[in-house]
Amino acid sequence: MKLFDGGKAPNPRRVRVFLAEKGIEVPLVPVDMGALEHKSETVTRRNPLQQLPVLELDDGTVLTESVAICRYFEEVHPEPALFGTGALGKAEVEMWQRRLEHGLFYPVAQAFRHIHPAMKQWEVPQVAEWGEANKAKAVAFLRLFDHELAGREFAAGDRYSIADITGMIAFDFMKPARIAMPEDCANVRRWHAALSARPSAAA
Ligand SMILES: N[C@@H](CCC(=O)N[C@@H](CS)C(=O)NCC(=O)O)C(=O)O
């Protein structure tokens, strides 16, 4: 088994943090995204979308999409459960995973891709106005999330989950996307500090 990894890019990091939380070690194949190696034949053959991460199993089966890869490891190594437990717990994790992906991760990525000069070759055409519009969407979601976090420790309740991983990585990516953290979101700050202190955050 091997994981084609993209270094600092947020989606590959989602899988690395997930694996670290599970205590699973998978050999990484570093792909230099700065040198556009994700467009190489090695990656394209495995993922025609030319995106990372890509997991290749021992029998040559290829899995892409960060959450699908995480789901695979959850089924193979159920503990600790990172997709929730029980009917309601699993649904709540799914709900917050989707909300954080659509409400935070996506707009932060859009702001980065449509404004940052380093993304000129990646995002064609770059539409700066769309990037700016997404900054405000990310901040609006953070305020809503802050209100939610007033009553609980983690995104989906009292247990750490994949929703926290998605949220933490989106939050961290606000810096390169040049989105300022709103001053009034004390609960988000507390949540982010706690997640960042976990050893897995360094993955
Ligand atoms: N939906 C995919 C998205 C993967 C993705 O967009 N990965 C980025 C790195 S964070 C990438 O490879 N981008 C290459 C490009 O846009 O050319 C997932 O969840 O894994």
The ligand as a Gaussian input file, in Angstrom:
#p B3LYP/6-31G(d) Opt

LIG

0 1
 N      -12.179000      16.144000      -3.690000
 C      -10.771000      15.785000      -3.650000
 C       -9.993000      17.039000      -3.957000
 C       -8.521000      16.774000      -4.104000
 C       -7.805000      18.056000      -4.465000
 O       -8.372000      19.017000      -5.015000
 N       -6.531000      18.064000      -4.132000
 C       -5.745000      19.225000      -4.434000
 C       -4.677000      19.412000      -3.386000
 S       -5.416000      19.961000      -1.886000
 C       -5.079000      19.001000      -5.778000
 O       -4.555000      17.945000      -6.009000
 N       -5.120000      20.003000      -6.660000
 C       -4.481000      19.920000      -7.918000
 C       -5.026000      20.902000      -8.912000
 O       -6.027000      21.558000      -8.619000
 O       -4.462000      20.993000      -9.993000
 C      -10.403000      15.186000      -2.295000
 O      -11.197000      15.352000      -1.367000
 O       -9.375000      14.532000      -2.150000

